[in-house]
Amino acid sequence: MYLTKVEERMLGGEFGEAMSVAMKILVKVGEALGASRLIEVSHVHISGVSYSNIGEPGLEYLEKLASTKPKFSAYTTVNPSCVDLSLSSKIVSLEDWEKQAIINGILESMGSRTSYTCTPYLLRRPFMLEHLAWGESSAVAMANSFYGAFTNREGGPLTIAAAIAGRTYMAGLHLMSERRAKYVVKTPPLNNEAEASLLGLYIGERYSEITQITGASEWSHSIVKEFLAASAASGSHALVPLDGVTPRGTYVVEEGVERTTIDRRELEYYYDNVSKALELGEETLVYIGCPHLSLSELRQLSIMFDGRRLKRGVHFLVTVPGTYRAFRDIDRSLKKAGVEVAIGTCPIVSKITVKPDVVLTNSGKALFYLSKLHKFNVSLASLVDIVKLVSEK
Ligand code: F3S
């Protein structure tokens, strides 16, 4: 791999041990993937920071790394942790708080923002054609498909190396030659975010290569967010070009590609396969905020709850970025209705204290992980329908 003079010095140890190790990781991975050089990145997003996920081995790795006193040289954000940062959640367990605090402290000492979110694009909007090194599947899909930035879907250790070096390897989705749609799919009009989630799960499951979607030009940011998170969960899609949304010039559609149409009946049939019917259980958990809610989405939710209260046996969990600690007014009004807003966390990377017989969500990604990994009975429905079912005046 070609390295600049500075990069050779970085690799050789002139900028410290941590930098040298980071460069070795990037060069090794890059060479394995056929990269001819490294490229500077303007934003790194580190995934895999929850103690529930990485456990003692992950913590030990970070402690060892911290002993070499590394500093991040790129703007760096991090994924959700396993505890509510306000330490007030009754649904997300606080059991691992001390371990998580050590992880957060290490990352912040290296220079990460106190983001703790899977929506780093809400904190710093990516530019078109900008190179990033992001490691959260839903965020990666948004960066490539909504903002027209270039990033691969990276693992946790590689994102840490990229943050230290301020670089990543020039391969995969950093190259235009790898951003070629092999299928074009026409989709039906969508009525809400739950339908977008369902469509995302379906596309992810059914297509294994880059697939351009037509019929998406009217989709809102929230709809795109749910669609892409779901397709990245069920099918590892890092780029789903959306005709009329994804900036032109950031992907190409190959000539003579297979073109298909998905109709509503197909989606209805798929819904019956992946989702339980929308109904209350003896104990019901509602989970909203996968990916994390934006401030305006949180405000809309609080408006929906105006004058309403949760029914008996319902726990309602909302997750937002770690930067939302200041928005106490919205939090207070939702709390009055019985809704819990947990900050900088999510139940998929945490332990939860409740044992629901039914989980309701508007997120396809949450449905995918809560039903497949955590074995809950999960129903997918729109936020409007869920709020109507679980609350009363
Ligand atoms: Fe974010 Fe957790 Fe969903 S990390 S995308 S809220 S699974």
Residues whose N, C-alpha, C, O or C-beta is under 5 A from the ligand:
A	BS01	F3S	P80 C118 S138 G289 C290 P291 H292 C346 I348
